[in-house]
Amino acid sequence: MIKIATIKDIARIAKVSSAAVSRVLNNDTTFSVPEETRQRIMETAGKLNYRRNERKQKTEPNDMKQLKFGLLIWCSEQMEYSDPFYLSIRQGIEKECIKYGINISRVFRFMDESNTNIDAHQLDGLFLIGKVDIDIINKSTRTPNIVSIDYVLSDEFDSVMFDLPKATRQALDHLLQLGHRKIGYMGGISYIRTSEGKVFNTDARQKEFEVMMKELNLFNPNYVFVGDWRAEVGYELMKQALEAEDVPTAFVIGSDPMAIAALKAVSESDYKVPDDIAIVSIDDIHLASFVTPPITSIKVYMEEMGETAVKLMVDRLRGRGLPLHVTIPTKLMVRKSCGANTADA
């Protein structure tokens, strides 16, 4: 029996989406695609002796509802809900998918260090949230339609990021402008999921903090407190900082959940925020403005990161060949924890 070539066969060989193949072969004049991609699709169809089924073509939809998409999240569900950063990104993805009729048919999570095996070979596209090594992705799927969020997977795939070093500079600049010189840093250690487990490295926020403070001859290694990215660790680290003989007058804290827990530790001591210790954090989660005092934070547009990822996916499915790396801006949100006059700020 002679095997009849399908649109999926052409898409796999031409390394484009099924939707792109369908629209090119259907001569869709509203579909913008690079000439090189269009030519590759046509040549592949010719080599496979593809013949359109006119009866089927009249009823074949050319929208996203035909395609299957997956979502890979680098952390467990428990960790996601303890830190709203990744939760907000996922909600942004899901909200934007509804607009385009995209169906997330599979959700993958790395629940522990030993299990990094996922099967996404039947998917037409994959959204990746968090830091996952490219080797895991190459073993898990053959689709060229991948968008990574909060991590640049490779130059081959689209990505959406926010500028971590810039956010750190915004926080530190604000404290310097308020006159602080004895500034500490509090945060966690970053890691990447690999086939062998977690690979740890110094977080970009900590690196940028140390670079800036050294350039100003203000860096004190005793003012750096690092642990896990968990709220309770922020509490423990602040307790540790307050027990030292020399306590910083201000802190840049790498995440809002850690900052909120650190705020509790200060409230249980003889120190006060912002009178004795000023705090500027990074994230600006919803809860940051409801604690006492409200936390000055660098706003990261997390939902917008997820929404942008979906728009990149749709754009790629419509034929864009050049990978794009989008950086979402951040914004300083001044509140009482830094001691600044919010009206003047």
C-alpha positions in Angstrom: 0.0 0.0 0.0 1.4 3.4 -1.0 1.6 5.8 1.9 -0.1 9.1 1.2 1.9 12.1 2.4 0.1 14.3 4.9 0.5 17.9 6.0 2.2 16.7 9.2 4.8 14.8 7.1 5.7 18.0 5.3 5.8 20.0 8.5 8.1 17.5 10.1 10.6 17.5 7.2 10.4 21.2 6.5 10.7 22.0 10.2 7.7 24.2 10.4 4.2 24.0 11.9 1.3 22.1 10.4 -0.6 25.3 10.4 2.1 27.0 8.3 2.1 24.2 5.8 -1.7 24.2 5.5 -1.9 27.9 4.8 1.0 27.9 2.3 -0.5 25.0 0.4 -3.9 26.6 0.5 -2.5 29.9 -1.0 -3.7 31.9 2.0 -3.0 35.5 0.9 -3.4 36.8 4.5 -0.5 34.6 5.7 2.9 36.4 6.0 5.8 34.0 5.7 9.4 34.4 4.6 9.9 33.4 0.9 12.6 30.9 2.0 10.1 29.1 4.3 7.4 29.1 1.6 9.8 27.7 -0.9 11.0 25.0 1.5 7.4 23.9 2.1 6.6 23.7 -1.6 9.7 21.8 -2.4 9.1 19.3 0.4 5.5 18.8 -0.7 6.8 18.2 -4.3 9.3 15.6 -3.1 6.7 13.8 -1.1 4.2 13.9 -4.1 1.7 15.5 -1.9 -1.8 15.8 -3.4 -4.5 17.9 -1.9 -7.7 16.3 -1.0 -10.1 19.0 -2.2 -13.1 17.5 -0.4 -11.2 17.4 2.9 -9.7 20.8 2.3 -13.0 22.5 2.3 -13.6 21.5 5.9 -10.1 21.5 7.2 -9.8 24.3 9.8 -6.6 26.5 9.7 -6.8 27.8 13.2 -4.9 26.8 16.4 -7.7 24.4 17.6 -6.3 21.6 15.5 -2.9 21.7 17.2 -1.7 20.2 20.5 0.4 22.3 22.9 2.2 21.5 26.1 3.4 23.4 29.1 6.6 22.4 30.9 7.1 23.9 34.4 10.5 23.4 36.1 9.1 23.3 39.6 6.5 21.4 41.6 3.0 22.6 42.1 3.7 23.2 45.8 6.7 25.4 44.9 4.7 27.3 42.3 2.0 28.3 44.8 4.6 29.3 47.4 6.1 31.8 45.0 3.6 33.6 42.8 6.3 34.4 40.2 5.9 31.3 38.1 2.2 31.0 38.9 1.5 34.4 37.4 3.5 33.5 34.3 1.4 30.4 33.9 -1.8 32.3 34.4 -0.7 34.8 31.7 -0.1 31.9 29.3 -3.5 30.3 30.0 -5.3 33.6 29.6 -3.7 34.4 26.3 -4.2 30.8 25.0 -8.0 31.3 25.4 -7.9 34.3 23.1 -6.3 32.3 20.3 -8.2 29.1 20.8 -5.0 27.3 21.8 -5.5 24.1 23.8 -2.9 23.1 26.4 -3.3 19.4 26.2 -0.3 18.3 28.4 1.3 19.8 31.5 4.7 18.5 32.6 6.4 19.2 35.9 9.7 18.2 37.4 8.6 17.0 40.8 12.1 15.9 42.0 15.7 15.9 40.9 15.7 12.3 39.6 12.8 12.4 37.2 13.5 14.7 34.2 11.9 12.4 31.5 9.0 13.9 29.6 7.3 12.7 26.4 6.3 15.7 24.3 6.9 14.2 20.9 3.3 14.4 19.8 3.0 18.1 20.5 3.0 20.9 17.9 4.3 23.5 20.4 5.8 23.7 23.9 5.8 26.5 26.4 8.7 26.2 28.9 8.6 28.1 32.3 11.9 28.2 34.1 15.5 27.1 33.7 15.7 23.7 31.9 18.8 22.5 30.0 18.5 22.2 26.3 19.5 18.5 26.4 16.3 17.6 28.2 14.2 19.4 25.6 16.0 17.8 22.7 15.3 14.3 24.2 11.7 15.2 24.9 10.3 16.7 21.7 11.1 17.4 18.0 8.9 20.4 17.6 10.7 23.6 16.5 7.9 25.6 18.1 9.2 26.2 21.6 9.0 29.4 23.7 11.0 29.6 27.0 10.0 32.0 29.7 12.5 33.3 32.3 15.3 31.5 30.5 17.0 31.7 27.1 16.9 28.0 26.1 19.1 28.6 23.0 19.4 31.0 20.1 17.2 28.6 18.1 14.1 29.1 20.1 12.0 32.2 21.1 12.3 33.4 24.7 10.7 36.0 27.0 12.8 37.4 29.9 12.9 40.3 32.3 16.3 42.0 32.8 17.4 40.7 36.2 20.6 42.7 36.4 18.7 45.9 35.5 16.0 45.2 38.1 18.8 44.8 40.7 20.3 48.1 39.6 17.0 49.8 39.9 16.6 48.6 43.5 20.2 49.4 44.5 20.2 52.9 42.8 17.1 53.8 44.7 18.7 52.9 48.1 21.9 54.8 47.1 19.9 57.9 46.2 18.3 57.7 49.6 21.7 58.0 51.1 22.4 54.4 52.2 25.9 53.1 51.9 25.8 50.0 54.2 23.6 48.0 51.9 23.1 44.2 52.2 21.8 41.6 49.8 19.5 38.7 50.6 18.4 36.1 48.1 18.7 32.5 46.9 21.0 30.3 44.7 19.8 29.7 41.1 19.9 26.4 39.5 19.2 24.8 36.1 17.4 21.5 35.6 19.6 19.0 33.7 19.4 15.3 33.0 21.8 14.7 35.9 19.9 16.9 38.3 20.2 20.4 39.5 23.2 22.5 38.5 23.6 25.4 41.0 25.2 28.8 40.2 25.3 32.4 41.6 22.1 34.2 40.9 22.2 37.2 38.4 20.7 39.5 41.1 23.5 38.7 43.6 26.2 39.0 40.8 24.9 42.5 39.8 24.7 43.6 43.4 28.3 42.6 44.1 29.6 44.2 40.9 27.9 47.5 41.6 28.9 47.7 45.2 32.5 46.8 44.4 32.6 49.6 41.7 31.5 52.0 44.4 34.0 50.6 47.0 31.0 49.8 49.2 30.9 46.0 49.0 31.0 44.1 52.3 30.9 40.3 52.0 29.5 40.1 55.5 26.3 41.9 54.2 25.5 39.1 51.8 23.0 36.5 53.0 22.0 33.6 50.6 20.0 30.4 51.0 17.1 28.8 49.2 14.4 30.7 47.4 11.8 30.2 50.1 9.9 32.6 52.3 10.9 30.9 55.5 14.6 31.2 54.5 14.1 35.0 54.2 13.0 35.0 57.8 16.0 32.9 58.9 18.5 35.0 57.0 17.2 38.3 58.4 17.3 36.8 61.9 21.0 35.9 61.2 21.7 39.4 59.8 20.2 41.1 62.9 22.3 39.1 65.3 25.6 40.4 63.7 27.5 43.2 65.4 27.4 45.3 62.2 23.9 45.4 60.6 23.3 47.0 57.2 21.0 50.0 57.1 19.3 48.7 54.0 18.7 45.5 52.0 18.1 44.6 48.4 16.0 41.3 48.7 15.8 39.1 45.6 12.1 38.2 45.9 8.9 39.5 47.6 8.1 36.3 49.5 11.6 36.4 51.1 11.1 40.1 51.8 7.8 39.6 53.5 9.3 37.0 55.7 12.3 39.2 56.4 10.0 42.0 57.4 8.4 39.7 60.0 11.8 39.0 61.4 12.6 42.7 61.8 9.2 43.3 63.5 10.1 40.7 66.1 13.4 42.6 66.9 14.4 45.9 68.3 14.8 47.3 64.8 12.2 48.9 62.7 11.5 49.2 58.9 12.2 51.7 57.5 13.6 53.7 60.4 16.5 51.4 61.1 16.5 49.1 58.0 15.2 50.0 54.6 14.0 47.3 52.2 13.6 47.2 48.5 12.6 43.9 46.9 12.1 42.4 43.4 8.8 41.0 42.0 6.0 43.3 43.2 3.6 40.5 43.9 0.0 41.5 44.9 0.7 40.9 48.6 3.7 43.3 48.7 1.5 46.3 49.0 -0.7 44.9 51.8 1.9 44.1 54.5 3.1 46.6 57.1 4.9 48.6 56.0 4.1 48.1 52.3 7.2 46.9 50.5 9.0 49.0 47.9 9.6 46.6 45.0 10.7 46.4 41.4 7.7 45.4 39.4 8.1 42.4 37.1 5.3 42.1 34.6 4.9 38.3 35.1 1.5 37.8 33.5 2.6 39.9 30.5 5.6 37.6 30.2 3.3 34.6 29.7 1.0 36.5 27.4 4.0 37.6 25.2 5.1 33.9 25.0 1.8 32.9 23.5 2.0 35.8 21.0 5.5 34.6 20.0 4.2 31.1 19.5 1.3 32.2 17.3 3.6 34.4 15.3 6.0 31.5 14.8 3.2 29.2 13.7 2.2 31.7 11.1 5.5 31.4 9.5 8.1 33.6 11.2 11.5 31.9 10.9 13.8 34.2 12.8 13.9 33.4 16.6 13.1 36.4 18.8 14.3 37.1 22.4 12.0 39.6 24.1 12.9 41.4 27.3 10.0 42.8 29.3 10.7 46.1 31.2 10.5 46.5 35.0 9.4 49.4 37.1 10.2 50.8 40.6 7.2 50.8 42.9 7.9 53.1 45.8 6.2 52.3 49.1 7.0 52.8 52.8 9.5 50.0 53.4 12.4 52.1 51.8 11.7 55.2 53.9 11.2 57.4 50.8 8.5 60.0 50.6 6.2 58.2 48.2 4.6 61.5 47.0 8.1 62.9 46.0 9.1 59.5 44.4 
